[in-house]
């Protein structure tokens, strides 16, 4: 195996957990892929909220330090290790890892690499990673979506939210999007939401139910995809239909809600968790199939990520702070190479 060395290979490195200021831009040695691994020249990496938790040291899975954070990337394969059969040097790929994407070169297991459609930008490929896979697994694998059902998407202007709106529409759902501002409402509609309800209203508990029932009727919604938690989740419980399914994918609001079992019993509600990375690690072949379906939808214009901004590598702090301060609609991407 021959690897073309780079004169100056840069990466964002965590040596001590803490705020974004703890993240350092440094030169690092060239990594070498082992059996079943590929080495990727990373061109773009997207920021996911869990990346901030990893930097801070509060995420459930933390790699040994020093390390480069980042879970989503897109680039070109520079070299492959022994036994790699799914891709070759020169292939343009999107890829996912538990960490390492915020580096100009990253080693990834071959099963976590996904060939990009022709004409797809690196920014779009990186932005589609975790969010669109989460949306697909939430609706199809965990939610068992049935044709013609109604889906409520909370946090609908975020990365997972926009992805879930788009995937739900491809599947044929009627989509209700919940958002916290007029700007976010406009974005949700732009990406396909049939109805929009607001969470920045007084008396959320009653107002949320009134808005949803006005949109779709008092039967309520069949599936709720919730990356928000907190008060929005509590209000959502009141609009779930009989035999409805609530898919929990995160707690962006901060408070992890608690549910009384009696609420689930009375309406035959299923409360379902989704940790997408578990599928990536345990059933990579299933993830491959989902990624290929998502890319086929992208290639035919059915879905497209909303990349709010692209930042140069040297502007990484501004990029991360934009996500930390919840100023993002859609996704933010770091260009790892000029």
N, C-alpha and C positions, 0 to 999 in steps of 0.2 A: 504494500500500500504506500503510495507516494502522496504526500500532502504538501501543497505549495504554501510555504510559510509567509506570513504577513509581517511587514517591518514593524508596524505599530498597531497592535491589537488592543482595542479599548473595551472596557466593561464597567458597568455600575456595580459597585461592590459594597456589601454590608459586612463590616468588621465588628460593629457593636450595634445591637438593636436600639431603636429609638426613633425620633422624628425624622422627617425627610432629609434634614441637614446631615444626618449620620451617613447618608448614602454618598459614596465617593466615586468619582470618575477616574479610573486608573488604567495603566497599561498592564496587561496580563499575558501569561504565556499561552502559546497555541495548544488547545486540547487535542487529544488523539482518540479517535473512536475505537471502542473495543468490539468484540463479537456481537453482531446483531444491532450495532449502533451506526448512526450517520453523523457526520459533521456538517453543520449548516452555516453558510455565510448569511448572517441575519441582516435583512434589509429593513424590516419594520417589526416593531413589537407594540402590542396594544396594552393599555393599562386597565387592569381589573381591580375593583375595590379590595379584594383579598390581598393583592400585592402590597397595599399599604399596611395591612395587618401583619404580613410577613416581615416587612421592614421594621415595623414597630415591635415585633416579637410577641404579638398577641394572637397569632393564627394557630390553628390546631396542629398543623404540620410545619415544623421548622427545620431546615437543613442545617448541618454543621457550618459554622463560620470559619473563614470568610466565604461568601457565596454571592452570586448575582441573582436577584429576584427576577420575576417575570414568567408568566405561564403561556402566553400566546405569541407566536412569531411567524414570520414568513420570509423566505429567502431562497438561496440556491445551494444545493448540496455540493460541498467542496470535496468530500471524501467519504468512503464507506468502510466499515469494519468487516471482518470475516463473516461469511454466512449471510450477508445482506442480499436479498433477492427482490425486494419490492421497489427499489429505486436505485438511481445511479448518479455519479457526479454530473453536474450540469442541469439536473432536474429542478424546476421551480416548484417549491412545496410550501404549504402551510404546515405548522407543527405545534404540538403542545407538550409541555413539560411541567413538572411540579415547580420547578424554578430554573433559572438560567437564561431566559429570553432577553434580558437586558444586557446582552454582550454581543459583540460583533461576530463572534463564533460561538456556537452552542452544540453540545452533543445531545442527541435525542434517540430513543429506541426507534427502530425502523417502523414499528407498528403505529407510532404516534406521528407519522409523516403522511401528508395527504396531497397528492398531485393537484396543482392549481389549474383551473380552466384557462385556456388561452385568452389573453387580453385582460385577465384579472390583475388589478394592481396589488402590490405588496401590502399597501395600507388596508385595502378591503379584505384581503386574505387574513391578515392579522386580526382585524376588527371582528371578523366573523367567528373566530375560534370558539371560546368558551360560551359566549352569549347565545349563539345560534344552536349549538349542540345542547345547551341547557334548555332552550325553548323547545326543541324537538323532543328531547327525552321527557320533559315535563308533560307535554301534551299527548304524545303517542305511547311511550313506554310506561310512564307512571300514571298519567291521567286517563289512558285508554279512550281517547277521543273517539266519538261516534259521529258519523256524518250528520250535519245539520244542527249540532249542539251550539250552545252559547257559551262563550269564554270571557271571563273578566280578567283583565291584566292590570295588576297594581304596579305602581312605579313605571307607568307605560312609556315615559320619555327617556328612561335609562337604557343602557345597552341590552340587558335581558328583556326589558319591556318592549322596545321596538322590535327586537328579534321575535318575541312571542306574538306580537300583533301580526307580523308578516307571515310567520309559519302557520298561525291559526287561519289566516285568510287563504293561504294556499290549500289548506286542508278542507276549507269550505265552511268555516265557523262564522257565526255572527259575533263580533268582537266589541266588548265594552271596555274602554280604557279609562283608568282612574289616574288623575294627574293633579299637581298642586299649583299650577299657574296657567294663565292664558297662553303664554308662549309654548308651554308643554302640550296644552290641548291642541294647538294648531299643528304641532309636530306629529302628535298621535293620529290626527285625522289624515295628515299628509301621507302617513305610512299605512293607512288602510283601516283605521278604527271606524266602526259603524256608528258608535255612540261614545261620547266622552262625558265623564262625571268628574266633579272637582272634590278634592279633599281639603282644600284651603278655605273651608266654610265653617261658620259657627254651628255648634250642635252636630258634630260630624256623625254621631251614632244614628240620629234620626235622618239627617239630611242626606247621608250616603244612601240609605235604603230608599228614600223617596226618589232620588235621582235615578237609581238603577231600575226600580219598579216602573217609573215613568218611561224609561227607555225600552225595556223588554217585557214588561208585565209582571204581575205579582208572583208568578211561578218562580222567578229568579233565574240564576245562571247555573249551568251544569258543571263548569270547571272554573276554578279560580287559581291563577298562577300568581304567587305572592313572594316577591323578593324584598318586601318592605318590613313586615312585622308591625309591632306597636299598635297604635290606635287604628290605623288603616286595616290591619288584619282583623281587629275586634269588630269593626263596622262591617267588614266583608262577611263575617259569619251570619249576618242577618239577611243576606241576599242569596244564599246558596239554595239551590232547588233540592227537592226530594231525590235522594240517591246521588247527590252531587259529590264532586271530588275537589278537595283543596290541596294544591301542590305547594309545599313550602320550599323555597329555594334560597332564602336569605333573610336577613334582618337589618336592612339598611337604615331603618329608623332608629335602631339601637336597642329598643326593648324587645326581648324575646317573650311573645305572648304565651299565656296559659289558657287551656281550653278545658271546660268541664265536660266530662264524658257523657253526661246526660244530654248535652246539645247534639252530640254525634248520634246518639241512640234514637232520639225522637224522629229525626228526619233521615235516618240511614245514611249519614254523611261519612265519607271516607277522608281522613286526614293523612296525607301522604308526604313523606320527605323525599328530597332529591339532592344527593351529593354527586354531581356529575362526574367528578374526578374518579370516583369509585368504579364507574363503568369503564373509564379510560384505562384504569389499572387492571380490572378484573375481566372485562370483556372487550378487549381492544378490537376484535373483529367486528363486533356489533357497532362500535364507534366508527370504524372505517366505513361501514355501510351507510350510516347516518350522514357522515361527512360527504360522501360521494353524492347522496341524494340532495343535500343542501347545495353543493357546488353545481349540480345539474340545474337546480332551481335558479341559482345565480346566473348561470350561463344563458338561461332562457328569459331572464329579466323578471322573474317572479319575486325575487327577494334581493335586497341590497342594503348593506349596513350604512348607518348614518355616521360618517366620520366628521365630528364637529371640528376637530383641529388636528394638524400634524405638527409636531415639534422636532427641531433638530436635536441631536444627541446632547449637545452642550447646554440645551435649554431644558434638561430633564426635570429640574426642580420645579420650574413653572408648570410643566405638564402634570407632575404628580400632585402639586398643590391645587391645581384646577379640579382634579378628581377628589382630593381630600375635602375641599371646601364646597363640594356638591354644586359646582358651576357647570357641570357637564350635562348635555343632552346627547344621547347616543354614545359615541366612543371617542377616546383620545388615543392617538398613536404617536410613538417616538420613532423617528427615522434614524436607524442605527448606522447608516452609511449615507454619505452625500452623493 
